[in-house]
Amino acid sequence: MIISPLIKIMENLCQLSLGAARNQVTFELRKNKIMKILLPILTTLFLVVLIPGTQAQEIYKYASHSMTISGTSSLHDWESDATKMSGSATITMDAGKIKGISWMQISIPVKAITSTHGSIMDGKTHDALKADANPDIIFKLKSISTISAGSQNYTISAKGTLSMAGQTREISLTVTAQTDSSGAITFKGTKALKMSDFGISPPTAMLGTLKTGDDITLDFTLKLSK
């Protein structure tokens, strides 16, 4: 009578031991599987965050700018300034060097374009650019063709879209870029455009006696910082 319950207890203990062993094996298998998944991820994070000199994408935001828009007319050459600008970019850096730009967007309010010829000429410029319906001129980066590092700066060839007056056109441009001790990047460039490519009728003044030419040139400097 006593032996039978003891045998039952021993059987139960054996089953518990076998169950615990099986659970331990299952746990070890699961742990190994999880570690195989996590190890490459953790290694990548370690390389990107902790080891100097590895590439990392960083967000750069607008810091300052200057931009002039120049052209010709039947009476004299003219020039306007874009007094406001905004924008940002995602730039890949490696030990303080520019390695790539994956995204950039720059916006210029049309009504922030002013000239030395006064409000009448400014109004005609804003009308020609259809400022009420299209209040901003927008550049969006599409791709980077080359980034060449020189002794003092970089030369960057890029393609993007330029939208103004309700029309969007693909453009290519070449700019220089220079980094400073704070980590900021300054881009400089010049781009020739035709107003007619964007459906813009060149502005006129003085009862039509002053007619602006179709060709314009953008000269710009843009500083972005982290």
C-alpha positions in Angstrom: 0.0 0.0 0.0 2.9 2.4 0.8 5.0 1.3 -2.2 2.3 2.1 -4.8 2.0 5.9 -3.9 5.8 6.2 -3.8 6.1 4.7 -7.3 3.5 7.2 -8.5 5.4 10.1 -6.9 8.6 8.9 -8.6 6.9 8.7 -11.9 5.5 12.2 -11.5 9.0 13.5 -10.6 10.5 11.8 -13.7 7.9 13.4 -15.9 8.5 16.8 -14.4 12.3 16.4 -14.9 11.8 15.3 -18.5 9.5 18.2 -19.1 11.9 20.7 -17.6 14.7 19.2 -19.7 12.6 19.6 -22.9 11.7 23.2 -21.9 15.4 24.0 -21.4 16.3 22.6 -24.8 13.4 24.5 -26.4 14.5 27.7 -24.6 18.1 27.3 -25.7 17.0 26.7 -29.3 14.8 29.8 -29.2 17.5 31.9 -27.6 20.1 30.8 -30.3 17.6 31.6 -33.0 16.9 35.1 -31.6 20.6 35.8 -31.1 21.2 34.9 -34.8 18.6 37.5 -35.8 19.7 40.2 -33.3 23.5 39.9 -33.6 23.8 41.4 -37.2 21.4 44.3 -36.2 23.2 45.1 -33.0 26.6 44.9 -34.9 25.3 47.4 -37.5 24.1 49.8 -34.9 27.4 49.6 -33.0 29.4 50.3 -36.2 27.2 53.3 -37.2 26.8 54.9 -33.7 30.0 54.1 -31.8 32.8 53.6 -34.3 34.3 56.9 -35.7 34.6 57.2 -39.5 31.6 55.2 -40.5 29.0 56.7 -42.8 25.8 58.1 -41.3 22.9 60.1 -42.8 22.2 63.4 -41.1 19.5 66.0 -41.4 20.7 69.4 -42.4 18.4 72.5 -42.1 18.4 75.9 -43.6 20.8 78.4 -42.0 21.3 81.3 -44.4 21.3 82.2 -48.1 21.8 84.7 -50.8 20.2 84.6 -54.2 20.1 87.0 -57.1 18.0 86.6 -60.3 19.4 88.6 -63.2 18.4 89.2 -66.8 18.3 91.7 -69.6 15.6 94.1 -70.9 15.2 96.4 -73.9 16.5 99.3 -71.8 19.0 97.9 -69.3 20.0 94.8 -67.4 18.0 94.1 -64.2 18.5 92.1 -61.0 16.2 90.9 -58.2 16.9 89.3 -54.9 15.2 86.4 -53.3 15.0 87.7 -49.7 13.6 84.5 -48.1 14.3 80.8 -48.5 13.7 77.6 -46.5 14.7 74.0 -46.9 16.5 70.9 -45.7 18.5 68.0 -46.9 19.6 64.4 -45.9 23.3 64.1 -46.3 25.6 61.1 -45.8 28.8 62.0 -44.0 31.9 60.0 -43.3 34.5 61.4 -40.9 33.3 64.9 -41.8 33.4 64.3 -45.6 30.4 64.5 -47.9 29.6 61.1 -49.4 26.1 61.5 -50.7 22.9 63.5 -50.6 19.7 61.4 -50.7 17.1 64.2 -50.3 16.9 68.0 -50.6 14.1 70.4 -51.0 14.4 74.2 -51.2 11.5 76.7 -51.3 11.5 80.4 -52.2 8.3 82.5 -51.7 7.6 84.3 -54.9 6.5 87.5 -53.2 9.9 87.6 -51.4 11.5 88.4 -54.8 12.2 92.1 -54.9 14.3 94.4 -57.1 15.8 97.9 -57.0 13.2 99.2 -59.5 10.4 99.4 -57.0 7.1 97.9 -56.2 5.6 98.3 -59.7 8.3 96.1 -61.2 8.1 93.7 -58.3 4.3 93.4 -58.8 4.8 92.6 -62.5 7.4 90.0 -61.6 5.0 88.4 -59.1 2.2 88.4 -61.6 4.4 86.8 -64.3 5.3 84.1 -61.8 1.6 83.6 -61.0 2.3 84.1 -57.3 -1.3 84.0 -56.1 -1.9 80.5 -57.5 1.7 79.3 -57.1 3.2 81.1 -54.1 6.5 79.2 -53.9 9.3 78.3 -56.3 10.4 74.8 -55.2 13.5 72.7 -56.0 13.5 69.0 -55.3 16.6 66.9 -55.7 16.2 63.7 -57.8 19.7 62.3 -57.9 23.4 63.0 -57.5 25.6 62.2 -60.5 29.0 62.8 -59.0 30.7 64.2 -55.9 34.3 65.2 -56.5 36.4 66.2 -53.5 39.0 68.9 -54.1 41.6 70.4 -51.8 39.3 73.2 -50.5 35.7 72.1 -51.5 33.5 69.6 -53.4 32.1 69.8 -56.9 28.6 68.2 -57.0 26.7 67.4 -60.2 23.0 66.8 -59.6 19.5 66.5 -61.2 16.3 67.8 -59.8 12.9 69.3 -60.5 12.2 73.0 -60.4 8.6 74.1 -60.0 7.4 77.7 -60.6 4.5 79.5 -62.2 2.6 76.2 -62.1 5.1 74.3 -64.3 7.6 71.7 -63.2 10.7 71.0 -65.3 13.7 68.7 -64.7 17.0 70.5 -64.5 20.7 69.6 -64.0 23.1 71.8 -62.1 26.6 71.8 -60.8 27.5 73.3 -57.4 30.4 73.6 -55.1 30.1 72.7 -51.5 32.3 73.5 -48.5 32.2 72.3 -44.9 33.3 74.4 -41.9 34.5 73.7 -38.4 30.9 73.7 -37.1 29.9 71.0 -39.5 27.7 73.4 -41.6 27.8 73.0 -45.4 27.7 75.9 -47.9 26.6 75.3 -51.4 27.3 77.8 -54.2 26.1 77.7 -57.8 24.8 79.4 -61.0 22.0 78.3 -63.2 20.8 79.7 -66.5 17.1 79.3 -67.3 14.5 80.5 -69.9 11.3 81.9 -68.5 9.4 80.5 -71.5 10.4 76.9 -70.5 8.0 77.4 -67.5 5.3 79.1 -69.5 6.2 82.5 -68.1 5.7 85.6 -70.2 8.6 88.0 -69.6 7.4 91.0 -67.6 7.0 94.4 -69.3 6.8 97.9 -68.0 6.4 101.6 -69.1 3.4 100.8 -71.3 5.3 98.0 -73.0 8.4 100.1 -73.9 10.5 98.1 -71.4 10.6 94.4 -72.3 12.6 91.9 -70.3 14.5 89.1 -72.1 13.6 85.4 -71.9 16.9 84.4 -70.4 17.6 84.7 -66.6 20.5 83.6 -64.4 20.2 82.4 -60.8 23.3 83.0 -58.6 22.9 81.4 -55.2 24.6 80.5 -51.9 22.9 78.2 -49.5 24.2 77.3 -46.0 22.8 74.2 -44.2 23.6 73.2 -40.7 22.7 70.3 -38.3 
